[in-house]
Amino acid sequence: MSLLATQDLTIRFGGHVAVNGVTCAFQPGTLTAIVGPNGAGKTTYFNLISGQLKASAGTVTLDGRDLSGLSASERTRAGLGRAFQLTNLFPRLTVLENVRLAVQAARGGAHRRGFNLWSIWSDHEGLTLRAHEILEAVAMAAKQEEVVANLPHGDQRKLEVALLMALQPEVFMFDEPTAGMNAAEAPVILDLIRNLKADKSKTILLVEHKMDVVRELADRIIVLHNGTLVADGDPATVIASPIVQEAYLGLAPQDASAQHETPPHPGLPPRGGRSEQP
């Protein structure tokens, strides 16, 4: 099991410090929600961890290995899996082809060892079988031959989770996974994340604006404000803290109790209940 950690992680754009000396460790078997107001530095912090942005200072480590000098693709091979606010797929390939390529990227095999028709075919068969298993897990087996560009937004988000699963990362990073989804689409993604949580060897990071999603899924919340880590702890404590009520939720501290009466997101079941599949 691998521990992900950032130490004094910082990035400056000219005179603006977008992420300011964030030191934080993320334990396997835990889903940590990263929250904060717009412009707080949440997605920028994600980009620094996954390698889309190069830090001005500080380090990112996974199981003690310093990833700071690695590219985004090298960090993926090291065990960081990242899903984006916008889908990051091969739009002209089929659903099955997308997942099979991700499985292939994560595995050794004959496809990497020169030219032998029998071994290549045998290896291809294994890749396809694993791709089918993943598509079953994300409820997309029936759409395996569809071209990705023709899929609705919700199915594209499900497919991106499938690609992450195919890569078998140690760390799953989700940036607003239900963004743009309707009430019928969101429960499938949320159930997939719940299933990933059941694997206690994996670490999950979630950037999310919807506090009902955060309350339902998170074991821990960290709060960024103006690029600085301002709160860290269990969901109930962090959400009730004055700094979060004021800086993130826009409430005076005495209004905190009202926030807990917000109706749930349509993609979530009541607390303690289960969602109904569409």
C-alpha positions in Angstrom: 0.0 0.0 0.0 1.4 3.4 -1.0 1.3 6.7 0.8 0.9 9.8 -1.3 2.3 13.0 0.1 3.0 16.6 -0.8 5.6 18.7 1.0 5.5 22.5 0.8 4.0 22.2 -2.7 3.9 25.6 -4.3 3.3 27.2 -7.7 3.6 30.8 -8.7 2.2 32.4 -11.9 4.1 35.7 -12.0 3.3 37.4 -8.7 0.3 35.2 -8.0 0.8 32.2 -5.7 -1.9 29.7 -6.8 -0.9 26.9 -4.4 1.1 28.0 -1.3 3.2 25.5 0.6 0.7 22.7 0.9 1.9 19.8 3.0 -0.4 16.9 3.2 -0.4 13.1 3.3 -3.1 10.8 1.9 -3.5 7.3 3.4 -4.4 4.2 1.5 -8.0 3.1 2.1 -9.2 6.6 2.5 -11.2 9.0 0.3 -10.2 12.6 0.8 -12.3 15.3 -0.6 -10.6 18.6 -1.5 -12.9 21.5 -1.3 -12.8 25.3 -1.4 -14.4 28.3 -3.2 -13.8 29.0 -6.8 -10.2 30.0 -7.4 -9.0 28.3 -4.2 -6.4 26.2 -6.0 -8.1 22.8 -5.9 -7.6 21.8 -9.5 -4.2 23.5 -9.6 -3.2 21.3 -6.6 -4.4 18.3 -8.5 -2.4 19.3 -11.6 0.7 19.6 -9.5 0.2 16.2 -8.0 -0.5 14.5 -11.3 2.2 16.4 -13.2 0.1 18.5 -15.6 1.8 21.5 -13.9 5.4 21.8 -12.7 5.8 23.1 -9.2 7.7 26.2 -8.3 8.8 24.5 -5.1 8.1 21.5 -3.0 7.8 17.7 -3.7 5.3 15.0 -4.5 6.1 11.5 -3.2 4.4 8.1 -3.6 5.5 5.4 -1.1 8.7 7.5 -0.5 9.6 7.8 -4.1 10.0 11.5 -5.3 7.8 12.0 -8.3 8.5 15.7 -8.6 10.8 15.5 -11.7 8.5 13.1 -13.6 6.2 14.0 -16.4 2.4 13.3 -16.2 2.7 10.1 -18.1 5.6 8.9 -16.0 3.6 9.6 -12.8 0.7 7.6 -14.3 3.1 4.6 -14.7 4.3 5.2 -11.1 0.7 4.7 -9.9 -1.2 8.0 -10.1 -4.5 7.8 -12.0 -6.2 11.1 -12.9 -9.7 11.8 -14.2 -10.5 15.3 -15.5 -13.4 17.7 -15.4 -13.5 17.3 -19.1 -13.3 13.8 -20.6 -10.0 12.7 -21.9 -10.8 9.9 -24.4 -10.1 8.8 -28.0 -13.3 10.0 -29.6 -12.9 8.2 -32.9 -12.3 4.8 -31.4 -15.0 2.5 -30.0 -15.7 2.1 -26.3 -13.9 -1.3 -26.3 -10.9 0.0 -28.2 -10.5 2.8 -25.6 -10.5 0.4 -22.7 -8.3 -2.2 -24.4 -5.7 0.5 -25.1 -5.6 1.4 -21.4 -5.3 -2.2 -20.4 -2.5 -2.6 -22.9 -0.7 0.4 -21.5 -0.7 -1.0 -18.0 0.6 -4.5 -19.0 3.6 -6.1 -20.3 3.1 -8.7 -23.0 3.7 -9.8 -26.5 2.6 -6.5 -27.9 5.8 -5.1 -26.4 8.2 -8.0 -27.3 8.6 -8.1 -31.1 6.8 -10.0 -33.8 5.3 -13.4 -33.2 1.8 -13.8 -34.6 0.7 -16.5 -32.2 1.9 -14.8 -29.0 0.5 -11.4 -30.2 -2.9 -12.9 -30.8 -2.9 -14.7 -27.5 -1.9 -11.5 -25.7 -4.6 -9.5 -27.6 -7.2 -12.0 -26.5 -6.2 -11.5 -22.8 -6.3 -7.7 -23.2 -9.8 -7.9 -24.8 -11.1 -10.2 -22.0 -9.9 -7.8 -19.3 -11.4 -4.9 -21.2 -14.8 -6.7 -21.3 -14.6 -7.3 -17.5 -14.0 -3.6 -16.9 -16.9 -2.6 -19.2 -19.2 -5.0 -17.3 -18.1 -3.3 -14.0 -19.1 0.2 -15.3 -22.3 -1.0 -16.9 -21.1 -0.2 -20.5 -20.7 -3.7 -22.0 -23.8 -3.1 -24.2 -22.1 -0.1 -25.7 -18.7 -1.6 -26.4 -18.9 -1.2 -30.2 -20.2 2.4 -30.1 -17.8 5.2 -31.2 -17.0 7.3 -28.2 -17.8 10.6 -30.0 -21.4 9.5 -30.2 -21.8 8.8 -26.5 -23.8 11.1 -24.2 -21.8 13.0 -21.6 -22.7 10.6 -18.7 -21.4 7.6 -20.6 -18.2 9.4 -21.5 -17.6 10.0 -17.8 -18.3 6.4 -17.0 -15.8 5.4 -19.7 -13.1 7.6 -18.2 -13.6 5.8 -14.9 -13.2 2.5 -16.9 -9.9 3.8 -18.3 -8.6 4.6 -14.8 -9.6 1.1 -13.6 -7.7 -0.4 -16.5 -4.5 1.4 -15.6 -4.7 -0.1 -12.1 -3.3 2.9 -10.2 -2.5 3.1 -6.6 -4.1 6.5 -6.4 -7.4 7.5 -8.0 -7.9 11.3 -8.6 -11.3 12.5 -9.5 -11.9 16.2 -10.5 -15.7 16.9 -10.1 -16.7 13.4 -11.5 -20.4 14.2 -11.7 -20.0 17.6 -13.4 -22.5 18.1 -16.2 -24.5 15.0 -15.3 -28.2 14.8 -14.9 -30.0 13.0 -12.0 -30.2 9.7 -13.9 -26.4 9.6 -14.8 -24.8 10.7 -11.5 -25.6 7.6 -9.3 -23.6 5.2 -11.6 -20.4 7.3 -11.2 -21.0 7.6 -7.4 -21.5 3.9 -7.1 -18.3 3.2 -9.0 -16.4 5.4 -6.6 -18.1 3.6 -3.6 -16.9 0.3 -5.1 -13.3 1.6 -5.5 -13.4 2.7 -1.8 -14.0 -0.9 -0.8 -10.4 -1.7 -1.9 -8.5 -0.6 1.1 -5.2 -0.7 -0.8 -6.2 2.3 -2.9 -6.1 6.0 -2.2 -8.8 8.2 -3.6 -8.7 12.0 -4.0 -11.9 13.9 -4.9 -12.3 17.5 -5.9 -16.0 18.3 -5.5 -18.2 21.4 -5.1 -21.4 19.5 -4.1 -21.3 19.2 -0.4 -23.9 16.4 -0.3 -21.6 14.3 -2.5 -18.7 15.1 -0.1 -20.7 14.2 3.0 -21.7 10.9 1.4 -18.4 9.7 0.1 -15.5 11.4 2.1 -13.7 9.9 5.0 -11.7 13.2 5.3 -12.0 16.7 4.0 -9.2 19.2 3.3 -10.0 22.8 2.5 -8.0 25.1 0.3 -8.5 28.9 0.4 -6.4 31.3 -1.7 -4.0 28.4 -2.4 -3.4 27.6 1.3 -4.5 24.6 3.3 -6.9 26.0 6.0 -8.7 23.0 7.4 -8.2 19.2 7.6 -10.2 16.6 9.4 -13.4 14.4 9.4 -16.3 15.8 7.3 -18.6 16.8 10.2 -15.9 18.7 12.0 -14.5 20.5 8.9 -17.9 21.4 7.5 -19.0 22.9 10.9 -15.8 24.9 11.4 -16.1 28.7 11.3 -13.4 29.1 8.6 -15.2 26.8 6.2 -18.6 28.2 6.9 -17.3 31.7 6.2 -14.7 31.2 3.4 -16.3 28.3 1.5 -20.0 28.1 2.2 -20.4 31.9 2.4 -22.3 31.5 5.7 -21.8 33.3 9.0 -20.9 30.7 11.7 -24.4 30.9 13.3 -25.9 29.8 10.0 -23.9 26.5 9.9 -26.8 24.3 11.1 -28.9 25.5 8.2 -26.4 24.1 5.7 -27.0 20.6 6.9 -30.6 20.8 5.9 -29.8 21.3 2.2 -31.8 18.8 0.1 -29.6 16.0 -1.2 -28.1 16.0 -4.7 -30.5 14.1 -7.0 -27.7 11.6 -7.7 -27.4 10.6 -4.1 -29.6 8.4 -1.9 -30.7 9.6 1.6 -28.0 9.1 4.3 -27.8 5.4 5.1 -29.8 4.5 2.0 -28.9 3.2 -1.5 -29.4 4.8 -4.8 -31.8 3.3 -7.3 -30.2 2.5 -10.6 -31.7 4.3 -13.6 
